């Protein structure tokens, strides 16, 4: 009776930065997400998870206005993710779950928790589950830098977003 989800994560092509990748290649990437999810669905997988935290994946870097300096349609933070979610939903239907693991905020001059609330609002008709992470790996885990805090930063994010009416978290 358990559900099975598969995790998806893409890195930049070797030697390329997010701002250098041709938009046609990003189109192929989002098409590929949809195609692979449809194949997984045919094998009995119930959904997919997009790994979008810690600036460690292409999708995470595309969210950050600090890193994403593109001038095409993918230069809008959140647009690459929206395109991927939309294509997966179209390929797999409403019953196929879409989960995201995403930092609640970015480091330095990246996105804020308010920005994340805006992204989630844009994506809410496509995503089913949100796992909130800290801006860095060190802050995200219960041991290490985060172990001395009374309340994990991710709990603060969840409370703030739930107060805004989000129920996916």
C-alpha positions as CSV (number, residue, x, y, z in Angstrom):
1,X,0.0,0.0,0.0
2,X,3.0,2.3,0.1
3,X,3.6,4.9,-2.6
4,X,6.8,5.0,-4.6
5,X,8.5,8.2,-5.7
6,X,11.6,8.7,-7.7
7,X,14.0,11.6,-7.3
8,X,15.1,13.7,-10.2
9,X,18.1,16.0,-10.2
10,X,20.0,17.6,-13.1
11,X,23.4,19.2,-13.1
12,X,24.8,21.7,-15.6
13,X,26.5,20.1,-18.6
14,X,30.2,19.8,-17.8
15,X,31.9,23.1,-18.1
16,X,28.7,25.2,-18.5
17,X,27.2,27.6,-16.0
18,X,23.4,28.1,-15.9
19,X,23.6,31.4,-17.8
20,X,25.5,29.8,-20.7
21,X,23.1,26.8,-21.4
22,X,21.1,27.4,-24.5
23,X,17.4,27.8,-23.9
24,X,16.8,24.9,-26.4
25,X,18.9,22.7,-24.1
26,X,16.7,23.7,-21.1
27,X,13.6,22.9,-23.2
28,X,15.0,19.4,-23.9
29,X,15.7,19.1,-20.2
30,X,12.1,19.8,-19.2
31,X,10.9,17.5,-22.0
32,X,13.2,14.8,-20.7
33,X,11.8,15.2,-17.1
34,X,8.3,14.6,-18.5
35,X,9.3,11.7,-20.7
36,X,11.2,10.0,-17.9
37,X,8.3,10.5,-15.4
38,X,5.9,9.0,-17.9
39,X,8.2,6.0,-18.3
40,X,8.5,5.6,-14.5
41,X,4.7,5.9,-14.2
42,X,4.2,3.1,-16.7
43,X,6.5,1.0,-14.4
44,X,4.2,1.7,-11.4
45,X,6.0,4.7,-9.8
46,X,3.5,7.0,-8.1
47,X,5.4,10.3,-8.4
48,X,8.7,12.2,-8.7
49,X,10.7,14.4,-6.4
50,X,12.7,17.3,-7.8
51,X,15.8,18.1,-5.8
52,X,16.1,21.9,-5.8
53,X,18.1,22.9,-2.7
54,X,21.5,24.2,-1.5
55,X,22.3,25.6,-5.0
56,X,23.4,22.1,-5.8
57,X,21.3,21.4,-8.9
58,X,20.5,23.2,-12.0
59,X,16.9,23.7,-10.8
60,X,18.2,25.2,-7.5
61,X,20.5,27.6,-9.3
62,X,17.8,28.7,-11.6
63,X,15.8,29.9,-8.6
64,X,18.5,32.2,-7.4
65,X,18.5,35.7,-8.8
66,X,22.1,35.9,-7.6
67,X,23.1,33.0,-9.9
68,X,20.5,33.2,-12.7
69,X,21.3,36.1,-14.9
70,X,19.7,34.8,-18.0
71,X,17.9,37.2,-20.3
72,X,15.5,34.7,-21.9
73,X,12.3,33.2,-20.5
74,X,14.4,31.1,-18.1
75,X,15.9,34.2,-16.5
76,X,12.7,34.6,-14.4
77,X,13.5,32.8,-11.1
78,X,11.1,29.8,-10.9
79,X,10.4,29.7,-14.6
80,X,12.5,26.6,-15.3
81,X,10.9,24.7,-12.4
82,X,7.4,25.8,-13.6
83,X,8.1,24.5,-17.1
84,X,9.3,21.2,-15.7
85,X,6.3,20.8,-13.3
86,X,3.8,21.7,-16.0
87,X,5.3,19.2,-18.6
88,X,5.4,16.4,-16.0
89,X,1.8,17.1,-15.0
90,X,0.6,17.2,-18.6
91,X,2.5,13.9,-19.4
92,X,1.4,12.0,-16.2
93,X,-1.9,13.5,-15.0
94,X,-3.2,14.7,-11.7
95,X,-2.7,11.3,-9.9
96,X,1.1,11.4,-10.4
97,X,2.6,13.2,-7.4
98,X,5.1,16.0,-7.7
99,X,7.3,16.6,-4.7
100,X,10.0,19.2,-4.3
101,X,12.9,19.5,-2.0
102,X,13.8,23.2,-1.9
103,X,15.6,25.6,0.3
104,X,13.3,28.0,2.1
105,X,15.7,30.8,1.3
106,X,19.0,31.2,-0.6
107,X,22.3,32.4,0.7
108,X,23.8,35.9,0.1
109,X,21.9,37.8,-2.6
110,X,19.6,35.0,-3.5
111,X,15.9,34.5,-2.9
112,X,14.2,35.2,0.4
113,X,11.4,33.3,2.2
114,X,9.0,35.9,0.7
115,X,10.3,35.0,-2.7
116,X,9.8,31.3,-2.0
117,X,6.2,32.0,-1.0
118,X,5.8,33.6,-4.4
119,X,7.3,30.6,-6.2
120,X,5.1,28.2,-4.3
121,X,2.1,30.3,-5.2
122,X,3.0,30.0,-8.8
123,X,3.6,26.3,-8.6
124,X,0.8,25.2,-6.3
125,X,-1.4,23.8,-9.0
126,X,1.4,21.5,-10.1
127,X,3.1,20.4,-6.9
128,X,1.7,18.1,-4.2
129,X,4.4,18.0,-1.5
130,X,7.0,20.5,-0.4
131,X,10.1,19.5,1.7
132,X,11.7,22.7,3.0
133,X,15.4,22.8,3.5
134,X,17.8,25.4,4.8
135,X,20.1,27.5,2.6
136,X,23.1,25.3,3.2
137,X,23.7,21.6,4.0
138,X,25.3,22.6,7.3
139,X,22.2,24.4,8.5
140,X,19.8,21.7,7.2
141,X,20.7,18.8,9.4
142,X,20.0,18.2,13.0
143,X,23.7,17.7,13.9
144,X,26.5,20.2,13.3
145,X,25.7,23.9,13.0
146,X,22.0,23.5,13.5
147,X,22.2,21.3,16.6
148,X,22.4,24.1,19.1
149,X,19.3,25.9,17.9
150,X,16.1,25.5,19.9
151,X,14.1,25.5,16.7
152,X,15.4,24.3,13.3
153,X,15.4,26.9,10.6
154,X,13.2,24.7,8.4
155,X,10.5,24.6,11.1
156,X,10.5,28.4,11.1
157,X,10.1,28.4,7.3
158,X,7.2,25.9,7.5
159,X,5.4,27.9,10.2
160,X,5.8,31.1,8.2
161,X,4.5,29.6,5.0
162,X,1.7,27.8,6.7
163,X,0.7,31.1,8.2
164,X,0.4,32.4,4.6
165,X,-2.1,29.6,3.8
166,X,0.1,27.0,2.2
167,X,-1.0,23.4,3.0
168,X,1.5,21.5,0.9
169,X,4.2,21.8,3.6
